[in-house]
Amino acid sequence: MEARKKVRVEKIGKVISSKLEKSRVVLIERRVQHPIYKKYARKTRNVMAHDGKNISKEGDTVRIVQCRPLSKLKRWKIVEILERGEER
């Protein structure tokens, strides 16, 4: 029997809320082309991501990876911070 190869789904998004303990809300934005009119539209989605060390803040651009369910809404983990946001 063959061993299944796990595919890690990685996405890049922006942290829009860091009010929760060890959790962040990340906005993922993608561009989708209309099938008939060929115009591009932006589609966004908010996901909850696990941040065990509480190192990310609002406005940071982060790389997240899909993982097993960690809670009712959390299915992603923050792997690294690509760019720091503006300090308030």
C-alpha positions as CSV (number, residue, x, y, z in Angstrom):
1,M,0.0,0.0,0.0
2,E,1.3,3.4,-0.9
3,A,1.9,6.1,1.7
4,R,-0.1,9.2,1.1
5,K,1.9,12.4,0.7
6,K,0.5,15.3,2.7
7,V,0.2,18.5,0.9
8,R,0.7,21.6,3.1
9,V,-1.5,24.4,2.1
10,E,0.2,27.7,2.7
11,K,-1.3,31.2,2.3
12,I,-0.2,34.7,3.0
13,G,-2.5,37.2,4.8
14,K,-2.7,40.2,7.0
15,V,-3.4,40.1,10.7
16,I,-6.5,42.2,11.3
17,S,-7.2,41.3,15.0
18,S,-4.9,40.3,17.8
19,K,-7.2,40.6,20.7
20,L,-7.4,36.9,21.5
21,E,-4.9,34.9,23.5
22,K,-2.8,32.7,21.2
23,S,-5.1,33.4,18.3
24,R,-5.2,35.8,15.4
25,V,-7.7,36.7,12.8
26,V,-6.0,36.8,9.4
27,L,-7.4,38.3,6.2
28,I,-6.6,36.3,3.1
29,E,-7.1,38.1,-0.2
30,R,-7.1,36.6,-3.7
31,R,-7.8,37.8,-7.2
32,V,-10.4,35.9,-9.2
33,Q,-11.0,36.4,-12.9
34,H,-14.6,36.5,-14.1
35,P,-15.3,33.6,-16.5
36,I,-17.1,35.7,-19.1
37,Y,-16.0,39.3,-18.7
38,K,-12.3,38.5,-17.8
39,K,-12.3,41.3,-15.2
40,Y,-10.4,40.6,-12.0
41,A,-12.2,40.9,-8.7
42,R,-10.8,40.7,-5.1
43,K,-12.2,38.1,-2.8
44,T,-11.4,38.1,0.9
45,R,-11.8,35.6,3.7
46,N,-11.1,35.8,7.4
47,V,-9.6,32.8,9.1
48,M,-8.5,32.1,12.7
49,A,-4.9,31.2,13.1
50,H,-2.9,29.8,16.0
51,D,-0.1,32.0,17.4
52,G,1.3,30.1,20.4
53,K,3.9,32.7,21.4
54,N,1.7,35.8,20.8
55,I,4.4,37.4,18.6
56,S,2.3,38.8,15.8
57,K,0.4,42.1,16.0
58,E,-2.3,43.9,14.0
59,G,-1.1,44.9,10.5
60,D,1.6,42.2,10.2
61,T,1.8,40.2,7.0
62,V,2.1,36.5,7.9
63,R,2.5,33.1,6.3
64,I,-0.1,30.6,7.6
65,V,-0.2,26.8,7.0
66,Q,-3.2,24.6,7.2
67,C,-3.2,22.1,10.1
68,R,-5.5,19.8,12.1
69,P,-8.4,21.4,13.9
70,L,-7.1,23.1,17.0
71,S,-10.5,24.4,18.2
72,K,-14.0,25.1,16.8
73,L,-12.8,27.7,14.4
74,K,-9.0,27.4,14.2
75,R,-7.6,25.3,11.3
76,W,-4.4,27.3,10.6
77,K,-1.1,28.1,12.2
78,I,1.2,31.1,11.8
79,V,4.5,29.9,10.5
80,E,6.4,33.2,10.1
81,I,6.0,36.9,10.0
82,L,7.0,38.3,6.6
83,E,6.5,42.0,7.2
84,R,5.9,44.0,10.3
85,G,2.9,46.4,10.3
86,E,2.9,50.0,11.4
87,E,3.2,50.7,15.1
88,R,0.4,52.7,16.6
